[in-house]
């Protein structure tokens, strides 16, 4: 059984599923999104609509999530898969891993929640819920082992994902852009809620940028799971004629001289491409209040800055800060060979080096195979097939 939540977990789960099937002969079922389905995982539930912003929106999902959780516990008890693989998605996967461990089912936790966090207090709750933990950061493995977990640093799968890319000029051609003119990519996120709160920030900045630099080519890349009509409505609202391409985020990152990007996994992907960026984010008023109350000591929110422990990329959070003027000023600094651009590129290379040399998926699949192989009650490769609901 393999369980992933948001889009980044779906991508990692799909790559891991292919490796487990092609190299180790496993059959897989569980929870994920369209990428895991395409990779051959039998999805009992589709998690692509589960992502939420803030406590209030998360609470609305609780009844549904409890129903799914209870169903998975039944399957763990009755069908007894050879192993459970959990990927990030801590609020759901940590208690699920705990339930599997209670049933003596081996658990491999891939990309444990908050792996990027260097605060030792953040790792204690997950360290002992899994038989094995495959983590993308070296400090995370050290902290998890300190708390009694059997943790292995495997590196970050994004290193391998982003290596499979077109070069700058080829990416521009694939996107229908002119090779010689500067390019700014807009990556507003993968959640539907981000289309309401983050996309308008990106488009307001893009409109101002286009007024200042008419030669700049803009390209918009919302996640493939988002309704195209919603994005097109926002483009009309801002009066922008911008190419809209879905499922080509890596081409945008490769083609762009600079990015306006929502805080999240995309900032780390852009780091792997060494593409300068300005990070923006916003959410509902309740979410902003929740953030202020619960994260008073949080100084950085984007992954490159958190991993570096300093400001590598600018963060403009909320409408009051992410003004079109500020966005434009930051992006303009990144379009030519300025000290700001050179300094950012240096910082991005340092963060990229912390993600490991590659091979995270291959290494994690081997850990799963070893985990199943040494389980005294493990099924043969392929395990059991769950009964249909």
C-alpha positions as CSV (number, residue, x, y, z in Angstrom):
1,X,0.0,0.0,0.0
2,X,1.3,3.5,-0.9
3,X,-0.3,6.7,0.3
4,X,0.5,10.2,-0.9
5,X,-1.4,13.5,-0.5
6,X,-0.6,16.6,-2.4
7,X,0.8,17.1,-5.9
8,X,4.5,16.8,-4.9
9,X,3.8,13.6,-3.1
10,X,1.9,12.3,-6.2
11,X,4.9,13.0,-8.4
12,X,7.3,11.3,-6.0
13,X,4.9,8.4,-5.5
14,X,4.6,7.9,-9.2
15,X,8.4,7.7,-9.7
16,X,8.7,5.4,-6.8
17,X,5.9,3.2,-8.1
18,X,7.5,2.8,-11.5
19,X,10.8,1.8,-9.9
20,X,9.1,-0.7,-7.5
21,X,7.2,-2.3,-10.3
22,X,9.8,-2.4,-13.1
23,X,12.9,-3.3,-10.9
24,X,11.4,-5.1,-8.0
25,X,8.1,-6.6,-9.3
26,X,5.7,-5.1,-6.7
27,X,2.0,-4.5,-7.2
28,X,0.8,-1.2,-5.6
29,X,-2.5,0.2,-4.4
30,X,-3.5,3.0,-2.2
31,X,-4.0,6.8,-2.4
32,X,-2.6,9.3,-4.8
33,X,-3.3,11.6,-7.8
34,X,-3.2,11.4,-11.6
35,X,0.5,10.7,-11.8
36,X,0.4,7.7,-9.5
37,X,-2.6,6.4,-11.4
38,X,-0.7,6.8,-14.7
39,X,2.2,5.0,-13.1
40,X,0.1,1.9,-12.5
41,X,-1.0,2.3,-8.9
42,X,-4.5,1.1,-8.2
43,X,-6.1,4.1,-6.6
44,X,-8.7,3.4,-3.9
45,X,-9.1,7.2,-3.4
46,X,-7.9,10.2,-5.4
47,X,-6.1,12.7,-3.2
48,X,-5.8,15.4,-5.9
49,X,-8.7,17.4,-4.4
50,X,-7.6,17.2,-0.8
51,X,-5.2,20.1,-0.5
52,X,-6.4,23.0,1.7
53,X,-5.2,26.4,2.9
54,X,-5.4,27.2,6.6
55,X,-7.2,25.6,9.5
56,X,-10.8,26.6,8.5
57,X,-10.6,25.0,5.1
58,X,-8.9,21.9,6.5
59,X,-11.6,21.4,9.1
60,X,-14.2,21.1,6.2
61,X,-12.2,18.1,5.0
62,X,-12.1,16.2,8.3
63,X,-15.3,14.1,7.9
64,X,-14.2,12.8,4.5
65,X,-10.6,12.2,5.6
66,X,-11.8,10.2,8.6
67,X,-13.9,8.0,6.4
68,X,-10.9,7.3,4.1
69,X,-8.7,6.7,7.1
70,X,-11.0,4.1,8.6
71,X,-11.2,2.3,5.2
72,X,-7.4,2.1,5.0
73,X,-7.2,0.8,8.5
74,X,-9.6,-2.0,7.6
75,X,-7.5,-2.9,4.6
76,X,-4.3,-2.9,6.6
77,X,-6.0,-5.3,9.1
78,X,-7.8,-7.5,6.6
79,X,-5.6,-7.6,3.5
80,X,-2.3,-7.1,5.2
81,X,-0.1,-5.6,2.5
82,X,3.5,-6.6,2.5
83,X,4.4,-3.1,3.5
84,X,3.0,0.4,3.8
85,X,4.8,3.3,2.1
86,X,3.8,6.8,3.3
87,X,4.9,10.0,1.5
88,X,4.8,13.3,3.4
89,X,1.2,14.3,4.2
90,X,1.9,14.1,7.9
91,X,-1.6,14.9,9.4
92,X,-2.9,11.8,7.6
93,X,0.1,9.5,7.2
94,X,1.7,9.7,10.6
95,X,-1.4,8.2,12.4
96,X,-1.8,5.7,9.4
97,X,1.9,4.6,9.8
98,X,1.3,4.2,13.6
99,X,-1.8,2.0,12.9
100,X,0.2,-0.2,10.5
101,X,3.1,-0.5,13.0
102,X,0.6,-1.7,15.6
103,X,-0.5,-4.4,13.2
104,X,3.1,-5.5,12.6
105,X,3.1,-4.3,9.0
106,X,6.5,-2.8,7.9
107,X,6.3,0.9,7.2
108,X,8.7,3.0,5.1
109,X,8.1,6.7,5.4
110,X,9.5,8.5,2.3
111,X,10.0,12.3,2.6
112,X,8.8,12.5,6.3
113,X,6.9,15.7,7.1
114,X,9.0,18.8,7.8
115,X,12.2,17.1,6.7
116,X,13.5,20.5,5.7
117,X,13.2,21.8,9.3
118,X,16.4,21.9,11.3
119,X,14.6,22.3,14.6
120,X,14.9,19.0,16.5
121,X,11.6,19.5,18.2
122,X,9.8,19.1,14.9
123,X,10.9,15.5,14.2
124,X,10.1,13.7,17.4
125,X,6.5,12.8,16.5
126,X,7.5,11.0,13.3
127,X,10.8,9.4,14.2
128,X,9.3,6.2,15.7
129,X,6.1,5.6,13.8
130,X,7.9,3.9,10.8
131,X,10.1,0.9,10.5
132,X,12.4,2.9,8.1
133,X,12.5,6.6,7.1
134,X,13.9,7.7,3.8
135,X,14.5,11.5,4.1
136,X,15.7,14.0,1.5
137,X,18.0,16.1,3.8
138,X,21.1,15.0,5.7
139,X,20.2,16.9,8.9
140,X,16.8,15.3,8.9
141,X,18.3,11.8,9.0
142,X,20.6,12.9,11.8
143,X,17.7,14.4,13.9
144,X,15.4,11.4,13.2
145,X,18.1,8.9,14.3
146,X,18.7,11.0,17.4
147,X,15.0,10.5,18.3
148,X,15.3,6.7,17.8
149,X,14.2,6.5,14.2
150,X,15.9,4.2,11.6
151,X,16.5,7.0,9.1
152,X,18.5,7.1,5.8
153,X,19.4,10.2,3.8
154,X,18.5,9.3,0.2
155,X,18.6,12.8,-1.3
156,X,15.8,14.7,-2.9
157,X,13.9,13.2,-5.8
158,X,13.6,16.6,-7.4
159,X,17.3,16.3,-8.4
160,X,16.5,13.5,-10.7
161,X,13.2,14.9,-11.9
162,X,14.8,18.2,-12.9
163,X,17.7,16.6,-14.6
164,X,15.3,15.3,-17.3
165,X,14.8,18.6,-18.9
166,X,15.2,20.6,-22.1
167,X,17.9,23.3,-22.3
168,X,16.9,27.0,-22.3
169,X,16.6,27.5,-26.0
170,X,14.8,24.2,-26.7
171,X,12.4,25.0,-23.8
172,X,11.6,28.4,-25.3
173,X,10.8,26.8,-28.7
174,X,8.6,24.2,-27.0
175,X,6.7,26.9,-25.3
176,X,6.2,28.9,-28.5
177,X,8.5,31.8,-27.3
178,X,11.1,33.8,-29.1
179,X,14.6,32.6,-28.1
180,X,16.3,36.0,-28.1
181,X,13.8,37.9,-25.9
182,X,13.7,37.8,-22.0
183,X,11.2,35.4,-20.4
184,X,9.4,35.6,-17.1
185,X,7.5,32.6,-15.9
186,X,4.4,32.7,-13.7
187,X,3.9,29.7,-11.5
188,X,0.9,30.4,-9.2
189,X,0.6,27.0,-7.4
190,X,-1.2,23.7,-7.6
191,X,-4.2,24.3,-5.3
192,X,-7.5,25.6,-6.4
193,X,-7.5,28.1,-3.5
194,X,-4.2,29.5,-4.8
195,X,-6.0,30.5,-8.0
196,X,-8.1,32.8,-5.9
197,X,-5.4,34.3,-3.8
198,X,-2.0,33.8,-5.4
199,X,-2.7,34.1,-9.1
200,X,-4.1,37.7,-8.8
201,X,-0.8,38.7,-7.1
202,X,1.2,37.1,-10.0
203,X,-0.9,38.7,-12.7
204,X,-0.9,42.2,-11.0
205,X,2.9,42.1,-11.0
206,X,3.1,40.7,-14.5
207,X,0.9,43.5,-15.8
208,X,3.1,46.2,-14.2
209,X,6.2,44.4,-15.5
210,X,4.9,44.3,-19.0
211,X,4.2,48.1,-18.8
212,X,7.8,48.7,-17.7
213,X,9.5,46.1,-20.1
214,X,7.3,45.5,-23.2
215,X,10.0,43.2,-24.6
216,X,9.5,40.7,-21.8
217,X,7.7,37.5,-22.8
218,X,5.4,36.2,-20.1
219,X,4.3,32.6,-19.8
220,X,1.8,31.2,-17.2
221,X,2.0,27.6,-15.9
222,X,-0.8,26.6,-13.5
223,X,-0.7,23.0,-12.3
224,X,-2.4,20.4,-14.6
225,X,-5.0,19.6,-12.0
226,X,-6.5,23.1,-12.0
227,X,-9.5,24.0,-14.2
228,X,-8.3,26.0,-17.2
229,X,-11.5,28.1,-17.2
230,X,-10.7,29.5,-13.8
231,X,-7.3,30.6,-14.9
232,X,-8.5,32.1,-18.2
233,X,-11.1,34.1,-16.2
234,X,-8.4,35.7,-14.2
235,X,-6.3,36.5,-17.3
236,X,-9.3,38.3,-18.8
237,X,-9.9,40.2,-15.5
238,X,-6.3,41.6,-15.7
239,X,-6.5,42.2,-19.4
240,X,-3.4,40.0,-20.1
241,X,-2.7,38.1,-23.3
242,X,-0.3,35.5,-21.9
243,X,0.4,32.0,-23.2
244,X,-1.2,29.5,-20.7
245,X,0.5,26.1,-20.6
246,X,-0.3,23.3,-18.2
247,X,2.0,20.4,-17.3
248,X,5.0,22.2,-18.7
249,X,6.3,23.8,-15.5
250,X,9.9,22.4,-16.0
251,X,10.0,23.9,-19.5
252,X,9.0,27.2,-18.0
253,X,11.7,27.0,-15.3
254,X,14.3,26.1,-17.9
255,X,13.2,28.8,-20.3
256,X,12.8,31.7,-17.9
257,X,15.3,34.4,-16.9
258,X,13.2,34.9,-13.8
259,X,10.1,33.5,-12.1
260,X,7.2,34.8,-10.1
261,X,6.4,31.6,-8.1
262,X,4.0,30.6,-5.3
263,X,5.7,29.4,-2.1
264,X,5.9,25.6,-2.1
265,X,7.6,22.7,-3.9
266,X,8.0,24.8,-7.1
267,X,10.5,27.0,-5.3
268,X,12.7,24.0,-4.7
269,X,12.2,22.8,-8.3
270,X,13.3,26.2,-9.6
271,X,16.3,25.9,-7.3
272,X,17.3,22.7,-9.1
273,X,17.1,24.7,-12.4
274,X,19.1,27.5,-10.8
275,X,16.4,29.9,-12.0
276,X,16.2,33.2,-10.1
277,X,12.7,33.8,-8.6
278,X,10.5,36.1,-6.5
279,X,8.3,34.1,-4.1
280,X,4.7,35.3,-3.5
281,X,1.9,34.0,-1.4
282,X,-1.5,34.9,0.0
283,X,-4.5,33.2,1.5
284,X,-7.9,33.8,3.2
285,X,-8.0,36.3,6.1
286,X,-8.5,33.4,8.5
287,X,-5.4,31.8,7.2
288,X,-3.3,34.9,7.6
289,X,-4.5,35.3,11.2
290,X,-3.7,31.6,11.9
291,X,-0.2,32.1,10.5
292,X,0.4,35.1,12.7
293,X,-0.8,33.3,15.8
294,X,0.9,30.0,15.3
295,X,4.1,30.9,13.6
296,X,5.2,34.0,15.3
297,X,8.9,33.0,15.2
298,X,8.9,31.8,11.6
299,X,11.3,34.0,9.6
300,X,11.2,32.4,6.2
301,X,8.5,30.4,4.4
302,X,10.0,29.4,1.0
303,X,12.1,26.2,0.9
304,X,15.3,27.7,-0.5
305,X,15.5,30.2,2.3
306,X,14.6,27.7,5.0
307,X,17.2,25.2,3.8
308,X,19.9,27.9,3.5
309,X,19.0,29.5,6.8
310,X,19.1,32.9,5.3
311,X,17.4,35.0,2.6
312,X,18.3,33.6,-0.9
313,X,15.1,34.6,-2.7
314,X,12.8,37.5,-1.8
315,X,9.4,36.6,-0.3
316,X,6.4,38.9,-0.8
317,X,3.6,37.5,1.3
318,X,0.1,39.0,1.3
319,X,-1.5,41.7,-0.8
320,X,-0.1,44.4,1.5
321,X,3.5,43.4,0.7
322,X,3.2,41.8,-2.7
323,X,2.4,45.0,-4.5
324,X,2.8,45.2,-8.3
325,X,5.6,47.8,-7.8
326,X,7.6,45.6,-5.4
327,X,7.2,42.6,-7.6
328,X,8.3,44.5,-10.7
329,X,11.3,46.0,-8.9
330,X,12.5,42.6,-7.8
331,X,12.0,40.9,-11.2
332,X,13.7,43.7,-13.1
333,X,16.8,43.3,-11.0
334,X,16.9,39.6,-12.1
335,X,16.6,40.1,-15.8
336,X,20.2,41.4,-16.3
337,X,23.6,40.6,-14.9
338,X,23.1,42.6,-11.7
339,X,24.8,41.9,-8.3
340,X,21.3,40.8,-7.0
341,X,21.1,38.2,-9.7
342,X,24.7,36.9,-9.2
343,X,24.1,36.7,-5.4
344,X,20.9,34.8,-5.9
345,X,22.4,32.3,-8.3
346,X,25.2,31.6,-5.9
347,X,22.7,31.0,-3.1
348,X,20.6,28.7,-5.3
349,X,23.6,26.6,-6.2
350,X,24.4,26.1,-2.5
351,X,20.8,25.0,-1.7
352,X,20.9,22.7,-4.7
353,X,24.0,21.0,-3.4
354,X,22.2,20.3,-0.1
355,X,19.6,18.2,-2.0
356,X,22.1,15.4,-2.7
357,X,23.7,13.9,-5.9
358,X,20.6,12.2,-7.2
359,X,19.3,8.6,-7.1
360,X,16.7,9.1,-4.3
361,X,14.0,7.1,-6.0
362,X,16.3,4.1,-6.8
363,X,17.7,4.2,-3.2
364,X,14.2,4.3,-1.6
365,X,12.9,1.5,-3.8
366,X,15.8,-0.7,-2.6
367,X,15.0,0.2,1.0
368,X,11.4,-1.0,0.4
369,X,12.5,-4.2,-1.2
370,X,14.9,-4.9,1.8
371,X,12.1,-4.0,4.2
372,X,9.7,-6.5,2.7
373,X,12.4,-9.1,2.3
374,X,13.3,-9.2,5.9
375,X,9.7,-9.1,7.2
376,X,8.8,-12.6,8.7
377,X,5.2,-12.4,7.4
378,X,5.8,-10.6,4.1
379,X,4.0,-11.8,1.0
380,X,5.9,-12.7,-2.1
381,X,6.7,-9.8,-4.5
382,X,3.4,-8.3,-5.4
383,X,1.8,-8.9,-2.0
384,X,-1.9,-9.4,-1.7
385,X,-4.7,-7.7,-3.7
386,X,-7.2,-5.8,-1.6
387,X,-10.8,-6.7,-1.7
388,X,-12.9,-4.1,-3.4
389,X,-15.2,-1.9,-1.3
